[in-house]
Amino acid sequence: MKTELVTTLKRQATRLISELQEARSPILITEHGKPAAYLVDVESYETQQDRVRILEGIARGERAVQEGNILTHDQARKKMKKWLA
């Protein structure tokens, strides 16, 4: 992963964005020698957000099972009938 200073981002944003889109690898932006932000391309960001939503759904499902909030297949089918018809 590439690391750049925040001043480089300010002065050469167009070049960095072009490199980012080509390499599809995040750029770590530092300020005063410390990590400040990551610069990522849009496609990678959107893919990451999709994955987070899927993982959150799985976590909600696992929590529901642990809490006993489950249905049998037939119960679920009856509840979903209005969407499946």
C-alpha positions, 0 to 999 in steps of 0.5 A, a space after each residue: 500500500 502506498 503512503 502519501 503526505 496530506 500536502 502531496 494530496 493537496 498539491 497532486 490530487 489529480 495524479 493520486 486519483 489517477 494512480 488510485 483508479 489504475 492500481 485499485 490499491 488504497 493510499 494511506 494519507 498521513 498528517 504530521 507523520 501519523 495516519 489520517 485517512 485512506 483514499 480508495 477508489 469508488 468501486 472498491 469502496 462500494 464493494 466493501 460496503 456491500 460486504 459489510 451489509 452482508 456480514 451485518 445481516 449474517 450477524 443479525 441472523 446469528 443473534 436471532 438464532 441465539 435469542 430463539 427468534 426462529 421459525 420453522 420452514 412452514 411458518 416462514 413460508 406462511 409469513 412470506 406467502 404474500 411476497 411469493 405469490 
